[in-house]
Amino acid sequence: MDALHHLSEETRIVVSEPLRDLPGAWNEVPESAAGVIRPGRDEMRSFVPIPPA
């Protein structure tokens, strides 16, 4: 995990589970939510799938 020390504050890694116990480095995505990742800010939005017509 030494590679994590070389990442910038703006680096984002999307994983299904925490890589290890890193307080403040893991943001859980709640059920029925989606994460929008952009430079400078990240957002959690409600996710409601649209069924096929």
LINMO-V401939 format. One record per residue. RES is the residue in one letter. OMEGA is omega in radians with two decimals (none if undefined). NEAR is the number of other ideal C-beta (glycine too) atoms within 12 Angstrom. Layout:
BEGIN
res & omega & near
RES & OMEGA & NEAR
RES & OMEGA & NEAR
END
This chain:
BEGIN
res & omega & near
M & 3.11 & 13
D & -3.13 & 7
A & -3.14 & 9
L & 3.14 & 16
H & -3.10 & 10
H & -3.11 & 8
L & 3.13 & 15
S & 3.09 & 10
E & -3.11 & 10
E & -3.14 & 12
T & 3.08 & 15
R & 3.08 & 19
I & -3.14 & 20
V & -3.13 & 15
V & -3.12 & 16
S & 3.14 & 9
E & 3.12 & 11
P & 3.11 & 16
L & 3.09 & 15
R & -3.12 & 12
D & 3.13 & 10
L & -3.10 & 15
P & 3.11 & 8
G & -3.09 & 8
A & -3.07 & 19
W & 3.06 & 18
N & -3.14 & 19
E & 3.06 & 13
V & -3.12 & 21
P & 3.07 & 12
E & -3.14 & 10
S & 3.10 & 11
A & 3.09 & 15
A & 3.08 & 17
G & 3.06 & 20
V & -3.05 & 17
I & 3.13 & 18
R & 3.06 & 10
P & 3.07 & 11
G & -3.14 & 10
R & 3.07 & 11
D & -3.14 & 18
E & 2.93 & 15
M & 3.14 & 17
R & 3.03 & 14
S & 3.12 & 14
F & 3.09 & 15
V & -3.13 & 10
P & 3.09 & 8
I & -3.13 & 6
P & 3.12 & 5
P & -3.12 & 4
A & none & 3
END
